[in-house]
């Protein structure tokens, strides 16, 4: 070997070996003097950590808060010596047992509370194992936590991220050929294992913070267990949790051993200060923060439900003392700002954070927590097909996690803005995201995994059947699954993209339309909070983002460029096209303005949306809506882009339904024919239809009569009389007509546009046919249409008259009739008139009339109508409708 090379290596070797020797010596001395471990289920452990009883469970209780790792753990690695030095974390006392479990088995569960050091100590410990020849993947629930964990491990090892320790997130990556431990977000891991189910080159996968039960975490563990069973029995899987719910995970992982550590125990004081319910949470939090700064020492971490509340508290809490620096911590921030909130600072910290700071992070210098007791969580409305953000009370577990942030590095205090008794009323745990999320991504991932029903995989809580069915139906509408639930080529392209299926579909479909670059930028705006601001108008946000500096804006642009290349578009698409892209991803949310103010909108999916009338979007006639918040019936639009009708018709031409609508108008008795173009529940265009289907017109007329009644038909006197005669005879002609409406009315309205055009004579015949021959005979018998007088004249009987059947005729026509005429057993009401047709008497007793008032009537009539006969005995006289002279001539001619 070249002497120069040797001389260059020696100093580095000394620098590595000497600290290592010192560390080992200290370890041995401290361990001999202080390391005290109590083992549950008292009994002697056999070599390798297996209990005599054969139980594969380790319950190691950490007694002393300051222990160093045993010499046979990880200190023989140079970077581990640097990382550990002479100080240790609580997790190190149980690492030997965990490593022993992984030497004899493939799976283990590590339960260690916050501050125990599991996130940054577990992965380095594995690198010294003989079986660990490949990469160790550490799954983190958040990008911020993933980056922080990798940076911390690299710092402890005296390296930069990207060397032995690296990370990979959607927005950022630091890895190299030398990387042995890679911290990845759960979504990145799911994409990787789908692309390579054997996980070639990976020795172990560590699932951090599995107790949070995020959907990606559950999916990642299910796929890893399936891959382990099918391809990689040598793959080590470790579930790491901060709660004592490790038994459920152990059962899921084949009765894996559970190793527990108590962690450091710093004193933590809880102060329940309550809050006034009528005041805004920002005002109450600002007051509590000012109190904490005045009463306590050390940095303050305040938990708020969302970014808006953080900004409002930042406005209300000032002015701050000169030794206090305000930081914000949430997912929308630039990574540099996030690091500043986590790392040591020269001044006292005040950190305003969302739930992102609950777990997986240690914020340096924090000794006080102020907890609002609120969190904002996504809740999927399956009926509406939308995910909304809901502000809810935190769970007991989350409240405990938050308070514990104050005691990570020393004694702490937590101010809680609720009464102590109210803690028992909080839900114990946050519900698993599996039970409340949109499962489209899961169903597609499972289909690509070769599992038609994702419930066939191994889950702590299996996905609900209704949610799986709903997600499958949506994926079929997107063309990601075929009719049998198998992934299509389009579905495979969707799954290859690290984003929600809707956005992936948008990116691919837009690329085929020449809008790939625009869609890539829209996808970034919709998936990366804070990029381009928070204006609901995506066009405005996109223009603002292009002008933004800062590492987050630049990283987002690089991400959009990568996605644009996948979609087949050139990076940096021109202005416009945002609406078309959003419509491709969310076709059911294309919406039309319903009022002049632009506040109310109707969508293709049938849901109503609301928009601030002051928004620039309110002037648009059409919108492509991407994000909403609130109840489905009137969800508030969070992001959208204008779109025009021509673009909608171009994008969804095959889905547009051309409807010819024929509507009946009861006021006119006619029809109104319109031609409409509809997309889902939304009418795009409407106008008169001069080519309406005659059959549809006839059907509308028939339906109009069915709905509004037979009285709309043009009945003449004869038809009306027949209806009343039938009713008098006890036959419901209207009911018979209505029952057989589809038989007799369509021929009568064929070729007509109004009911008034129906022939009345045809109605009579239709009615007779509907009534039937037997019933007509009964009507003629019991309710004859006419009365024939002794004079031979025929008179129509009015069966609808008040008082009963009535007939009107001249009194002379009844001469010679000594009995009263009857209809069945009912006396016929006789309305008697003079020769001129003027009424002279109404009677139901003709003999009584003859014998009574006839004499007076006849005397009066003789004066008025002397040419007509007015006999003293009308019952014995001959009936006649002629004058006396005409009668004489008639008798003479005979």
Order of alpha helices (4+ residues) and beta strands (2+ residues): alpha-beta-beta-alpha-alpha-beta-alpha-beta-alpha-beta-beta-beta-alpha-beta-alpha-beta-alpha-beta-beta-alpha-beta-alpha-beta-alpha-beta-beta-beta-beta-alpha-beta-alpha-alpha-alpha-alpha-alpha-alpha-alpha-alpha-beta-beta-beta-beta-beta-alpha-beta-beta-beta-alpha-alpha-alpha-alpha-alpha-alpha-beta-beta-beta-beta-beta-beta-beta-alpha-alpha-alpha
